[in-house]
Amino acid sequence: MFEPDEDLTVIRKDLDEFIDLLKCNEGGLQKKGMDVTGVIADLEAKYRAVVSAAEEADCLQEQYLHACADAADADVETYKEFCRVMDPLAEEDPMHPEVKEWVEIKRAWQNELPKEIT
């Protein structure tokens, strides 16, 4: 569930204080032509839009993190599958050109994976 961050909490507090100030001075502001109720409604709508955008950003960030984790899992599984296929070939014929290429690829790949996997 989305929890407002500190910035949104500060904005809400400031907004509430400003709304209280508008309400306290509503009579004088209306005499000067300000639609206090309309201004408050507009400020509330804008705040809700900011909160909604923050919720969406939070959701998208969560989706991104899951996608990154899924991509990392797929990378590990691909590495393991290549090792399963290529390592026996490397043992059988270490001088084969494709095996030499595999060994180089494997070394580079190992540098990108966590040590406990390689």
A tleap script that builds the chain and sets N, CA, C and O, in Angstrom:
source leaprc.protein.ff14SB
mol = sequence {
  NMET PHE GLU PRO ASP GLU ASP LEU THR VAL
  ILE ARG LYS ASP LEU ASP GLU PHE ILE ASP
  LEU LEU LYS CYS ASN GLU GLY GLY LEU GLN
  LYS LYS GLY MET ASP VAL THR GLY VAL ILE
  ALA ASP LEU GLU ALA LYS TYR ARG ALA VAL
  VAL SER ALA ALA GLU GLU ALA ASP CYS LEU
  GLN GLU GLN TYR LEU HIE ALA CYS ALA ASP
  ALA ALA ASP ALA ASP VAL GLU THR TYR LYS
  GLU PHE CYS ARG VAL MET ASP PRO LEU ALA
  GLU GLU ASP PRO MET HIE PRO GLU VAL LYS
  GLU TRP VAL GLU ILE LYS ARG ALA TRP GLN
  ASN GLU LEU PRO LYS GLU ILE CTHR
}
set mol.1.N position { 0.841 -1.181 0.000 }
set mol.1.CA position { 0.000 0.000 0.000 }
set mol.1.C position { 0.887 1.245 0.000 }
set mol.1.O position { 1.954 1.263 0.614 }
set mol.2.N position { 0.445 2.247 -0.674 }
set mol.2.CA position { 1.203 3.487 -0.794 }
set mol.2.C position { 1.178 4.255 0.527 }
set mol.2.O position { 0.126 4.451 1.134 }
set mol.3.N position { 2.350 4.678 0.945 }
set mol.3.CA position { 2.493 5.532 2.124 }
set mol.3.C position { 3.087 6.856 1.663 }
set mol.3.O position { 4.144 6.867 1.031 }
set mol.4.N position { 2.425 7.980 1.970 }
set mol.4.CA position { 2.984 9.268 1.563 }
set mol.4.C position { 4.366 9.474 2.174 }
set mol.4.O position { 4.597 9.161 3.342 }
set mol.5.N position { 5.276 10.006 1.367 }
set mol.5.CA position { 6.618 10.260 1.881 }
set mol.5.C position { 6.635 11.556 2.689 }
set mol.5.O position { 5.617 12.237 2.816 }
set mol.6.N position { 7.781 11.879 3.220 }
set mol.6.CA position { 7.908 13.057 4.086 }
set mol.6.C position { 7.533 14.339 3.342 }
set mol.6.O position { 6.904 15.226 3.918 }
set mol.7.N position { 7.914 14.442 2.065 }
set mol.7.CA position { 7.590 15.647 1.296 }
set mol.7.C position { 6.084 15.852 1.185 }
set mol.7.O position { 5.592 16.969 1.350 }
set mol.8.N position { 5.350 14.770 0.905 }
set mol.8.CA position { 3.892 14.892 0.802 }
set mol.8.C position { 3.273 15.244 2.146 }
set mol.8.O position { 2.292 15.985 2.202 }
set mol.9.N position { 3.827 14.728 3.213 }
set mol.9.CA position { 3.319 15.046 4.544 }
set mol.9.C position { 3.524 16.531 4.841 }
set mol.9.O position { 2.639 17.185 5.393 }
set mol.10.N position { 4.679 17.054 4.476 }
set mol.10.CA position { 4.963 18.487 4.689 }
set mol.10.C position { 4.039 19.338 3.815 }
set mol.10.O position { 3.502 20.348 4.271 }
set mol.11.N position { 3.858 18.928 2.565 }
set mol.11.CA position { 2.967 19.672 1.660 }
set mol.11.C position { 1.548 19.684 2.227 }
set mol.11.O position { 0.885 20.722 2.231 }
set mol.12.N position { 1.080 18.517 2.710 }
set mol.12.CA position { -0.280 18.441 3.264 }
set mol.12.C position { -0.411 19.359 4.468 }
set mol.12.O position { -1.412 20.062 4.604 }
set mol.13.N position { 0.586 19.362 5.342 }
set mol.13.CA position { 0.562 20.216 6.525 }
set mol.13.C position { 0.513 21.690 6.118 }
set mol.13.O position { -0.289 22.460 6.646 }
set mol.14.N position { 1.374 22.074 5.179 }
set mol.14.CA position { 1.386 23.464 4.703 }
set mol.14.C position { 0.060 23.828 4.044 }
set mol.14.O position { -0.454 24.931 4.232 }
set mol.15.N position { -0.483 22.905 3.279 }
set mol.15.CA position { -1.757 23.151 2.609 }
set mol.15.C position { -2.867 23.340 3.645 }
set mol.15.O position { -3.685 24.252 3.522 }
set mol.16.N position { -2.892 22.498 4.642 }
set mol.16.CA position { -3.913 22.632 5.695 }
set mol.16.C position { -3.805 23.980 6.405 }
set mol.16.O position { -4.814 24.624 6.691 }
set mol.17.N position { -2.576 24.397 6.684 }
set mol.17.CA position { -2.374 25.700 7.331 }
set mol.17.C position { -2.862 26.837 6.430 }
set mol.17.O position { -3.492 27.786 6.897 }
set mol.18.N position { -2.561 26.726 5.135 }
set mol.18.CA position { -2.985 27.753 4.193 }
set mol.18.C position { -4.506 27.788 4.067 }
set mol.18.O position { -5.104 28.862 4.006 }
set mol.19.N position { -5.121 26.624 4.030 }
set mol.19.CA position { -6.584 26.550 3.955 }
set mol.19.C position { -7.207 27.160 5.204 }
set mol.19.O position { -8.191 27.893 5.108 }
set mol.20.N position { -6.649 26.868 6.365 }
set mol.20.CA position { -7.146 27.471 7.607 }
set mol.20.C position { -7.039 28.992 7.542 }
set mol.20.O position { -7.948 29.704 7.970 }
set mol.21.N position { -5.932 29.482 7.009 }
set mol.21.CA position { -5.726 30.924 6.861 }
set mol.21.C position { -6.771 31.526 5.917 }
set mol.21.O position { -7.332 32.587 6.191 }
set mol.22.N position { -7.020 30.836 4.809 }
set mol.22.CA position { -8.056 31.311 3.868 }
set mol.22.C position { -9.425 31.362 4.551 }
set mol.22.O position { -10.167 32.331 4.397 }
set mol.23.N position { -9.749 30.309 5.304 }
set mol.23.CA position { -11.056 30.258 5.973 }
set mol.23.C position { -11.187 31.347 7.039 }
set mol.23.O position { -12.250 31.942 7.214 }
set mol.24.N position { -10.076 31.595 7.749 }
set mol.24.CA position { -10.104 32.638 8.786 }
set mol.24.C position { -10.341 34.023 8.177 }
set mol.24.O position { -10.943 34.889 8.812 }
set mol.25.N position { -9.876 34.224 6.969 }
set mol.25.CA position { -9.978 35.523 6.307 }
set mol.25.C position { -10.983 35.505 5.154 }
set mol.25.O position { -10.953 36.361 4.270 }
set mol.26.N position { -11.863 34.520 5.183 }
set mol.26.CA position { -12.797 34.323 4.075 }
set mol.26.C position { -13.637 35.567 3.768 }
set mol.26.O position { -13.780 35.946 2.606 }
set mol.27.N position { -14.183 36.194 4.791 }
set mol.27.CA position { -15.045 37.360 4.572 }
set mol.27.C position { -14.316 38.475 3.843 }
set mol.27.O position { -14.829 39.000 2.855 }
set mol.28.N position { -13.142 38.843 4.306 }
set mol.28.CA position { -12.368 39.915 3.666 }
set mol.28.C position { -11.921 39.545 2.267 }
set mol.28.O position { -11.907 40.386 1.368 }
set mol.29.N position { -11.553 38.277 2.082 }
set mol.29.CA position { -11.103 37.840 0.757 }
set mol.29.C position { -12.264 37.830 -0.237 }
set mol.29.O position { -12.088 38.172 -1.406 }
set mol.30.N position { -13.452 37.437 0.234 }
set mol.30.CA position { -14.621 37.443 -0.650 }
set mol.30.C position { -14.991 38.869 -1.052 }
set mol.30.O position { -15.404 39.108 -2.186 }
set mol.31.N position { -14.842 39.819 -0.120 }
set mol.31.CA position { -15.122 41.215 -0.455 }
set mol.31.C position { -14.183 41.716 -1.542 }
set mol.31.O position { -14.541 42.587 -2.335 }
set mol.32.N position { -12.981 41.158 -1.572 }
set mol.32.CA position { -12.016 41.559 -2.609 }
set mol.32.C position { -12.170 40.748 -3.888 }
set mol.32.O position { -11.383 40.896 -4.823 }
set mol.33.N position { -13.183 39.892 -3.926 }
set mol.33.CA position { -13.491 39.160 -5.147 }
set mol.33.C position { -12.939 37.741 -5.230 }
set mol.33.O position { -13.051 37.102 -6.277 }
set mol.34.N position { -12.352 37.240 -4.164 }
set mol.34.CA position { -11.807 35.877 -4.210 }
set mol.34.C position { -12.883 34.860 -3.880 }
set mol.34.O position { -13.631 35.016 -2.914 }
set mol.35.N position { -12.949 33.843 -4.676 }
set mol.35.CA position { -13.838 32.711 -4.419 }
set mol.35.C position { -13.059 31.727 -3.540 }
set mol.35.O position { -12.399 30.822 -4.051 }
set mol.36.N position { -13.137 31.903 -2.245 }
set mol.36.CA position { -12.342 31.113 -1.296 }
set mol.36.C position { -12.669 29.629 -1.430 }
set mol.36.O position { -11.764 28.794 -1.462 }
set mol.37.N position { -13.951 29.297 -1.508 }
set mol.37.CA position { -14.353 27.900 -1.642 }
set mol.37.C position { -13.768 27.287 -2.920 }
set mol.37.O position { -13.294 26.152 -2.918 }
set mol.38.N position { -13.810 28.051 -3.991 }
set mol.38.CA position { -13.267 27.574 -5.260 }
set mol.38.C position { -11.754 27.395 -5.214 }
set mol.38.O position { -11.211 26.430 -5.751 }
set mol.39.N position { -11.084 28.345 -4.561 }
set mol.39.CA position { -9.627 28.254 -4.422 }
set mol.39.C position { -9.256 27.019 -3.606 }
set mol.39.O position { -8.335 26.284 -3.962 }
set mol.40.N position { -9.976 26.798 -2.516 }
set mol.40.CA position { -9.708 25.628 -1.670 }
set mol.40.C position { -9.958 24.340 -2.454 }
set mol.40.O position { -9.160 23.404 -2.393 }
set mol.41.N position { -11.056 24.301 -3.179 }
set mol.41.CA position { -11.365 23.114 -3.983 }
set mol.41.C position { -10.272 22.868 -5.022 }
set mol.41.O position { -9.876 21.726 -5.255 }
set mol.42.N position { -9.788 23.944 -5.643 }
set mol.42.CA position { -8.726 23.823 -6.643 }
set mol.42.C position { -7.425 23.317 -6.008 }
set mol.42.O position { -6.741 22.463 -6.572 }
set mol.43.N position { -7.096 23.854 -4.831 }
set mol.43.CA position { -5.882 23.405 -4.127 }
set mol.43.C position { -5.991 21.929 -3.729 }
set mol.43.O position { -5.024 21.177 -3.851 }
set mol.44.N position { -7.159 21.524 -3.260 }
set mol.44.CA position { -7.371 20.121 -2.879 }
set mol.44.C position { -7.253 19.203 -4.093 }
set mol.44.O position { -6.663 18.126 -4.009 }
set mol.45.N position { -7.817 19.636 -5.221 }
set mol.45.CA position { -7.733 18.836 -6.449 }
set mol.45.C position { -6.281 18.692 -6.898 }
set mol.45.O position { -5.854 17.617 -7.319 }
set mol.46.N position { -5.537 19.778 -6.803 }
set mol.46.CA position { -4.122 19.726 -7.196 }
set mol.46.C position { -3.321 18.838 -6.250 }
set mol.46.O position { -2.437 18.102 -6.690 }
set mol.47.N position { -3.618 18.900 -4.980 }
set mol.47.CA position { -2.932 18.035 -4.024 }
set mol.47.C position { -3.253 16.566 -4.321 }
set mol.47.O position { -2.358 15.722 -4.309 }
set mol.48.N position { -4.529 16.261 -4.588 }
set mol.48.CA position { -4.913 14.885 -4.917 }
set mol.48.C position { -4.189 14.411 -6.181 }
set mol.48.O position { -3.810 13.243 -6.279 }
set mol.49.N position { -3.999 15.314 -7.145 }
set mol.49.CA position { -3.274 14.955 -8.362 }
set mol.49.C position { -1.807 14.633 -8.051 }
set mol.49.O position { -1.236 13.709 -8.631 }
set mol.50.N position { -1.207 15.388 -7.146 }
set mol.50.CA position { 0.181 15.128 -6.742 }
set mol.50.C position { 0.273 13.776 -6.033 }
set mol.50.O position { 1.179 12.990 -6.309 }
set mol.51.N position { -0.660 13.505 -5.123 }
set mol.51.CA position { -0.668 12.228 -4.408 }
set mol.51.C position { -0.874 11.083 -5.399 }
set mol.51.O position { -0.208 10.052 -5.313 }
set mol.52.N position { -1.783 11.268 -6.320 }
set mol.52.CA position { -2.044 10.237 -7.334 }
set mol.52.C position { -0.795 9.970 -8.175 }
set mol.52.O position { -0.471 8.818 -8.463 }
set mol.53.N position { -0.104 11.025 -8.562 }
set mol.53.CA position { 1.131 10.865 -9.334 }
set mol.53.C position { 2.198 10.150 -8.514 }
set mol.53.O position { 2.940 9.323 -9.044 }
set mol.54.N position { 2.277 10.464 -7.228 }
set mol.54.CA position { 3.250 9.800 -6.350 }
set mol.54.C position { 2.907 8.313 -6.198 }
set mol.54.O position { 3.801 7.466 -6.191 }
set mol.55.N position { 1.624 8.001 -6.079 }
set mol.55.CA position { 1.195 6.597 -5.991 }
set mol.55.C position { 1.557 5.855 -7.266 }
set mol.55.O position { 2.061 4.733 -7.220 }
set mol.56.N position { 1.298 6.485 -8.402 }
set mol.56.CA position { 1.621 5.858 -9.688 }
set mol.56.C position { 3.127 5.649 -9.825 }
set mol.56.O position { 3.572 4.597 -10.283 }
set mol.57.N position { 3.908 6.647 -9.429 }
set mol.57.CA position { 5.368 6.524 -9.497 }
set mol.57.C position { 5.842 5.388 -8.591 }
set mol.57.O position { 6.733 4.623 -8.961 }
set mol.58.N position { 5.246 5.281 -7.407 }
set mol.58.CA position { 5.605 4.217 -6.481 }
set mol.58.C position { 5.289 2.846 -7.083 }
set mol.58.O position { 6.087 1.915 -6.986 }
set mol.59.N position { 4.139 2.741 -7.690 }
set mol.59.CA position { 3.723 1.489 -8.326 }
set mol.59.C position { 4.653 1.139 -9.486 }
set mol.59.O position { 5.074 -0.009 -9.627 }
set mol.60.N position { 4.966 2.123 -10.306 }
set mol.60.CA position { 5.859 1.884 -11.449 }
set mol.60.C position { 7.262 1.510 -10.987 }
set mol.60.O position { 7.917 0.669 -11.603 }
set mol.61.N position { 7.719 2.125 -9.912 }
set mol.61.CA position { 9.034 1.777 -9.384 }
set mol.61.C position { 9.037 0.331 -8.898 }
set mol.61.O position { 10.004 -0.400 -9.114 }
set mol.62.N position { 7.970 -0.073 -8.253 }
set mol.62.CA position { 7.853 -1.455 -7.781 }
set mol.62.C position { 7.860 -2.429 -8.961 }
set mol.62.O position { 8.520 -3.467 -8.910 }
set mol.63.N position { 7.129 -2.094 -10.017 }
set mol.63.CA position { 7.117 -2.929 -11.218 }
set mol.63.C position { 8.507 -2.999 -11.845 }
set mol.63.O position { 8.940 -4.061 -12.292 }
set mol.64.N position { 9.193 -1.879 -11.875 }
set mol.64.CA position { 10.544 -1.832 -12.435 }
set mol.64.C position { 11.486 -2.737 -11.639 }
set mol.64.O position { 12.270 -3.488 -12.220 }
set mol.65.N position { 11.405 -2.664 -10.310 }
set mol.65.CA position { 12.275 -3.497 -9.483 }
set mol.65.C position { 11.999 -4.982 -9.703 }
set mol.65.O position { 12.924 -5.793 -9.742 }
set mol.66.N position { 10.727 -5.333 -9.846 }
set mol.66.CA position { 10.378 -6.732 -10.129 }
set mol.66.C position { 10.899 -7.148 -11.503 }
set mol.66.O position { 11.391 -8.264 -11.667 }
set mol.67.N position { 10.793 -6.262 -12.484 }
set mol.67.CA position { 11.301 -6.572 -13.826 }
set mol.67.C position { 12.817 -6.756 -13.803 }
set mol.67.O position { 13.351 -7.636 -14.478 }
set mol.68.N position { 13.506 -5.926 -13.026 }
set mol.68.CA position { 14.964 -6.064 -12.893 }
set mol.68.C position { 15.318 -7.412 -12.255 }
set mol.68.O position { 16.248 -8.090 -12.692 }
set mol.69.N position { 14.578 -7.785 -11.233 }
set mol.69.CA position { 14.823 -9.066 -10.570 }
set mol.69.C position { 14.552 -10.225 -11.523 }
set mol.69.O position { 15.310 -11.194 -11.563 }
set mol.70.N position { 13.472 -10.122 -12.286 }
set mol.70.CA position { 13.155 -11.166 -13.263 }
set mol.70.C position { 14.246 -11.266 -14.331 }
set mol.70.O position { 14.621 -12.365 -14.740 }
set mol.71.N position { 14.751 -10.116 -14.780 }
set mol.71.CA position { 15.818 -10.112 -15.786 }
set mol.71.C position { 17.093 -10.737 -15.219 }
set mol.71.O position { 17.780 -11.489 -15.910 }
set mol.72.N position { 17.401 -10.427 -13.975 }
set mol.72.CA position { 18.591 -11.009 -13.336 }
set mol.72.C position { 18.435 -12.524 -13.197 }
set mol.72.O position { 19.380 -13.274 -13.439 }
set mol.73.N position { 17.241 -12.969 -12.807 }
set mol.73.CA position { 16.990 -14.411 -12.703 }
set mol.73.C position { 17.148 -15.088 -14.057 }
set mol.73.O position { 17.732 -16.168 -14.155 }
set mol.74.N position { 16.629 -14.455 -15.094 }
set mol.74.CA position { 16.738 -15.021 -16.442 }
set mol.74.C position { 18.194 -15.078 -16.884 }
set mol.74.O position { 18.612 -16.042 -17.526 }
set mol.75.N position { 18.962 -14.058 -16.547 }
set mol.75.CA position { 20.379 -14.036 -16.899 }
set mol.75.C position { 21.114 -15.186 -16.214 }
set mol.75.O position { 21.933 -15.859 -16.841 }
set mol.76.N position { 20.831 -15.411 -14.953 }
set mol.76.CA position { 21.465 -16.506 -14.214 }
set mol.76.C position { 21.082 -17.852 -14.813 }
set mol.76.O position { 21.934 -18.723 -14.991 }
set mol.77.N position { 19.809 -18.020 -15.121 }
set mol.77.CA position { 19.359 -19.292 -15.697 }
set mol.77.C position { 19.991 -19.533 -17.072 }
set mol.77.O position { 20.349 -20.661 -17.409 }
set mol.78.N position { 20.122 -18.472 -17.852 }
set mol.78.CA position { 20.755 -18.601 -19.168 }
set mol.78.C position { 22.219 -18.993 -19.002 }
set mol.78.O position { 22.717 -19.864 -19.715 }
set mol.79.N position { 22.904 -18.349 -18.064 }
set mol.79.CA position { 24.307 -18.677 -17.784 }
set mol.79.C position { 24.436 -20.149 -17.404 }
set mol.79.O position { 25.290 -20.861 -17.933 }
set mol.80.N position { 23.584 -20.600 -16.485 }
set mol.80.CA position { 23.645 -21.992 -16.039 }
set mol.80.C position { 23.394 -22.965 -17.185 }
set mol.80.O position { 24.043 -24.007 -17.280 }
set mol.81.N position { 22.452 -22.619 -18.050 }
set mol.81.CA position { 22.130 -23.496 -19.187 }
set mol.81.C position { 23.303 -23.556 -20.171 }
set mol.81.O position { 23.641 -24.628 -20.673 }
set mol.82.N position { 23.921 -22.403 -20.444 }
set mol.82.CA position { 25.093 -22.405 -21.320 }
set mol.82.C position { 26.218 -23.243 -20.708 }
set mol.82.O position { 26.894 -23.996 -21.410 }
set mol.83.N position { 26.409 -23.104 -19.405 }
set mol.83.CA position { 27.442 -23.903 -18.736 }
set mol.83.C position { 27.131 -25.394 -18.847 }
set mol.83.O position { 28.026 -26.204 -19.090 }
set mol.84.N position { 25.878 -25.748 -18.670 }
set mol.84.CA position { 25.469 -27.148 -18.751 }
set mol.84.C position { 25.789 -27.734 -20.125 }
set mol.84.O position { 26.187 -28.894 -20.237 }
set mol.85.N position { 25.613 -26.930 -21.158 }
set mol.85.CA position { 25.853 -27.401 -22.524 }
set mol.85.C position { 27.330 -27.278 -22.909 }
set mol.85.O position { 27.900 -28.205 -23.483 }
set mol.86.N position { 27.939 -26.155 -22.600 }
set mol.86.CA position { 29.281 -25.866 -23.119 }
set mol.86.C position { 30.417 -26.450 -22.279 }
set mol.86.O position { 31.451 -26.826 -22.831 }
set mol.87.N position { 30.249 -26.534 -20.963 }
set mol.87.CA position { 31.352 -27.041 -20.132 }
set mol.87.C position { 31.786 -28.459 -20.512 }
set mol.87.O position { 32.986 -28.726 -20.579 }
set mol.88.N position { 30.844 -29.377 -20.761 }
set mol.88.CA position { 31.287 -30.713 -21.196 }
set mol.88.C position { 32.055 -30.666 -22.534 }
set mol.88.O position { 33.014 -31.413 -22.726 }
set mol.89.N position { 31.632 -29.796 -23.443 }
set mol.89.CA position { 32.344 -29.653 -24.716 }
set mol.89.C position { 33.752 -29.106 -24.485 }
set mol.89.O position { 34.706 -29.517 -25.146 }
set mol.90.N position { 33.866 -28.180 -23.542 }
set mol.90.CA position { 35.177 -27.599 -23.233 }
set mol.90.C position { 36.105 -28.648 -22.639 }
set mol.90.O position { 37.305 -28.645 -22.913 }
set mol.91.N position { 35.558 -29.537 -21.834 }
set mol.91.CA position { 36.376 -30.610 -21.259 }
set mol.91.C position { 36.797 -31.605 -22.335 }
set mol.91.O position { 37.912 -32.127 -22.320 }
set mol.92.N position { 35.892 -31.854 -23.257 }
set mol.92.CA position { 36.150 -32.837 -24.320 }
set mol.92.C position { 37.187 -32.340 -25.319 }
set mol.92.O position { 38.079 -33.092 -25.712 }
set mol.93.N position { 37.078 -31.079 -25.733 }
set mol.93.CA position { 37.993 -30.540 -26.743 }
set mol.93.C position { 38.333 -29.099 -26.393 }
set mol.93.O position { 37.764 -28.173 -26.971 }
set mol.94.N position { 39.261 -28.895 -25.446 }
set mol.94.CA position { 39.566 -27.537 -24.991 }
set mol.94.C position { 40.173 -26.637 -26.070 }
set mol.94.O position { 40.187 -25.418 -25.902 }
set mol.95.N position { 40.665 -27.191 -27.148 }
set mol.95.CA position { 41.300 -26.388 -28.190 }
set mol.95.C position { 40.337 -26.002 -29.326 }
set mol.95.O position { 40.726 -25.288 -30.251 }
set mol.96.N position { 39.124 -26.456 -29.258 }
set mol.96.CA position { 38.147 -26.129 -30.298 }
set mol.96.C position { 37.917 -24.618 -30.285 }
set mol.96.O position { 37.799 -24.032 -29.209 }
set mol.97.N position { 37.851 -23.968 -31.462 }
set mol.97.CA position { 37.689 -22.504 -31.511 }
set mol.97.C position { 36.439 -21.995 -30.781 }
set mol.97.O position { 36.487 -20.950 -30.132 }
set mol.98.N position { 35.349 -22.708 -30.881 }
set mol.98.CA position { 34.133 -22.275 -30.194 }
set mol.98.C position { 34.268 -22.418 -28.682 }
set mol.98.O position { 33.690 -21.641 -27.922 }
set mol.99.N position { 35.028 -23.408 -28.258 }
set mol.99.CA position { 35.262 -23.594 -26.825 }
set mol.99.C position { 36.111 -22.449 -26.298 }
set mol.99.O position { 35.836 -21.918 -25.223 }
set mol.100.N position { 37.134 -22.066 -27.040 }
set mol.100.CA position { 37.966 -20.931 -26.622 }
set mol.100.C position { 37.112 -19.663 -26.505 }
set mol.100.O position { 37.268 -18.885 -25.565 }
set mol.101.N position { 36.219 -19.470 -27.459 }
set mol.101.CA position { 35.322 -18.311 -27.412 }
set mol.101.C position { 34.395 -18.411 -26.202 }
set mol.101.O position { 34.130 -17.421 -25.519 }
set mol.102.N position { 33.902 -19.645 -25.949 }
set mol.102.CA position { 33.025 -19.849 -24.799 }
set mol.102.C position { 33.731 -19.502 -23.497 }
set mol.102.O position { 33.140 -18.865 -22.626 }
set mol.103.N position { 34.970 -19.906 -23.355 }
set mol.103.CA position { 35.717 -19.635 -22.128 }
set mol.103.C position { 35.842 -18.126 -21.912 }
set mol.103.O position { 35.710 -17.654 -20.783 }
set mol.104.N position { 36.090 -17.373 -22.966 }
set mol.104.CA position { 36.176 -15.915 -22.848 }
set mol.104.C position { 34.823 -15.305 -22.462 }
set mol.104.O position { 34.740 -14.426 -21.605 }
set mol.105.N position { 33.786 -15.789 -23.110 }
set mol.105.CA position { 32.433 -15.303 -22.803 }
set mol.105.C position { 32.078 -15.638 -21.357 }
set mol.105.O position { 31.510 -14.815 -20.639 }
set mol.106.N position { 32.419 -16.856 -20.941 }
set mol.106.CA position { 32.100 -17.297 -19.587 }
set mol.106.C position { 32.809 -16.412 -18.560 }
set mol.106.O position { 32.203 -16.007 -17.568 }
set mol.107.N position { 34.093 -16.110 -18.792 }
set mol.107.CA position { 34.832 -15.240 -17.864 }
set mol.107.C position { 34.168 -13.867 -17.757 }
set mol.107.O position { 33.984 -13.347 -16.657 }
set mol.108.N position { 33.813 -13.286 -18.896 }
set mol.108.CA position { 33.169 -11.964 -18.893 }
set mol.108.C position { 31.825 -12.032 -18.177 }
set mol.108.O position { 31.480 -11.138 -17.405 }
set mol.109.N position { 31.082 -13.080 -18.433 }
set mol.109.CA position { 29.768 -13.254 -17.819 }
set mol.109.C position { 29.895 -13.411 -16.305 }
set mol.109.O position { 29.088 -12.869 -15.549 }
set mol.110.N position { 30.900 -14.146 -15.873 }
set mol.110.CA position { 31.105 -14.369 -14.445 }
set mol.110.C position { 31.366 -13.058 -13.706 }
set mol.110.O position { 31.000 -12.923 -12.538 }
set mol.111.N position { 31.987 -12.104 -14.367 }
set mol.111.CA position { 32.256 -10.808 -13.736 }
set mol.111.C position { 30.979 -10.016 -13.470 }
set mol.111.O position { 30.970 -9.107 -12.640 }
set mol.112.N position { 29.909 -10.359 -14.170 }
set mol.112.CA position { 28.644 -9.641 -14.030 }
set mol.112.C position { 27.665 -10.343 -13.085 }
set mol.112.O position { 26.639 -9.776 -12.711 }
set mol.113.N position { 27.989 -11.566 -12.708 }
set mol.113.CA position { 27.089 -12.339 -11.858 }
set mol.113.C position { 27.603 -12.380 -10.424 }
set mol.113.O position { 28.804 -12.236 -10.196 }
set mol.114.N position { 26.713 -12.574 -9.457 }
set mol.114.CA position { 27.171 -12.712 -8.072 }
set mol.114.C position { 28.119 -13.918 -7.941 }
set mol.114.O position { 27.945 -14.931 -8.619 }
set mol.115.N position { 29.096 -13.795 -7.081 }
set mol.115.CA position { 30.131 -14.833 -6.928 }
set mol.115.C position { 29.542 -16.188 -6.558 }
set mol.115.O position { 30.054 -17.218 -6.996 }
set mol.116.N position { 28.476 -16.209 -5.760 }
set mol.116.CA position { 27.926 -17.479 -5.326 }
set mol.116.C position { 27.275 -18.270 -6.467 }
set mol.116.O position { 27.016 -19.465 -6.323 }
set mol.117.N position { 27.013 -17.614 -7.586 }
set mol.117.CA position { 26.391 -18.290 -8.737 }
set mol.117.C position { 27.450 -18.902 -9.628 }
set mol.117.O position { 27.252 -19.988 -10.172 }
set mol.118.N position { 28.560 -18.230 -9.782 }
set mol.118.CA position { 29.607 -18.706 -10.687 }
set mol.118.C position { 30.480 -19.619 -9.963 }
set mol.118.O position { 31.436 -20.142 -10.536 }
savepdb mol mol.pdb
quit
